[in-house]
Amino acid sequence: AFMDAEKSQRQLEDAYTRFPQVQDVPIQKFRELNQAIQEKTGADADDLASSQAVMAQYGLTGQQLADLTPLLDDYALKTGKDLPFPAAPGVTFTCNGTAVPQAPSVCSMGVLVSDVGTDGKLENSVAVK
């Protein structure tokens, strides 16, 4: 998971360097936006960074990227796209447009069952409905 997160952040940094039109917004603002979205909806901030890197290739400005990022997350929630489960790398969940308005990261009644490794990290995670 750590290596994937690092890769996502490098992709954003690379896009920030290669596509100067995105530099109208400081890269730290993208990271803060992604973290805020993660805290609100449960979307993975590093996945959002990867998405921003891809969108930068299409000539969008930084402000356009910042404006589109929450919409991208909202679209994924509403259309039922698989999203990474924040606490369990490799496990995904699908909202199918049924997110609870008061807690948008909650899509259904379910439980994440995991073993806890000696390092305190979750292992062998499974989402049970």
N, C-alpha and C positions, 0 to 999 in steps of 0.2 A: 504494500500500500504506500509506503514511504517513497519508494522508487517511482511509482506512478504519479504521486503528488509532485515530486521533483520534476518529472518529465513534463507534466502539465504546466508548471510554472516556467520551465525553460521555453516551452512552446510560446507562451505569452510574451516572455522577454524577447525571444527571437522575432516574433511578429512586431513587437514594439520597435525594435531596431530596424527591421527591413521595410516597414511600412510607416513612414514618418507622419502620414496624415492622422494616425491615431494618437500622436504625441500631444494633441491639444488637451488631453486629460492625462494627468500624471499616473504612471503605472500603479502607484500605491493606492490611488482612488479605485482602480479596478479591483485590487485585492480587497479593499474595504467593502466595496459593493458586493463582491462575491461572498465574503464572510457574512455580511448582513443578510443576504438571500439565504445562505445556508442556515443561519440561525432562525429565520422566519419560516422557511418551507421545507428544510431538510435536504435540499439539493446540495450536491457536493461542490464546494467552492473550487476545487481543482478541475472538476469537469467543466464548470463554467469558464474557467481560464482557458481550457483547451478550445471551447466553443468560440470564445472571443478571438483566439489566435486564428481560427479558421475564417471567421467573419472578416477579420482585418484584411485578408487576401482579396476581398471584393471591393476594396477602396473606401470602406466606411471610415468616417472620422472617429476619433475617440468618443466624442459626445454621442454620436449615433450608436456606437457599441454600448456605451453606458445606458442609453435609453432602451436599446433592444434586449439587453441581457435579462431584465426581469420578465419581459414579454416571452422570451424563449423558455424560461423556467415555467411560467404560467401555462404556456402552450403544452409543454411536456406533461404537466400535471393534468390538464384538462383533456388531453387526447389519449391518455393512457400509455404513454411511452414508459418503458422500463427505466427506472431511476436507481442509482446506487443507494443502498441502505447505509446511512451515515456511520453507524456504529459497527458495521460488519463488512469489510472489504470483500468484494466478489459476490455479495448477496444483493439482489435487486428486488424492487417492489413496483407494482403498477397501480396507479390510482384509478384509472378508468373514469376520470372525471368525478370521482366521489369524495374528494378531499373534504374534510370537515371544515367549514368556514372559520370557526373559532380557533382551530388548530390545523392549518393547512398541511402540515407534514404528516398528519394522521389520516390515513386513507381508509382503513378498515380495522375491525377488531382483530388483533393478532398479537403474537408474542415472538420475540427473537430469542431463540434458545442457543446458548453457546457454552463451550468449555472456556475456562479462564486459564491461560498458560502461566507458566512460572514467572514470566515477565509482566503479568497483569493484563496482557492483551487478549482480546477475544479470539477464539479458534473454533473451527468446525461449526460456524454459525448457520442456523437454519431459521427461516421465517415460517412460523406455524400459524395457520388461520383457524 
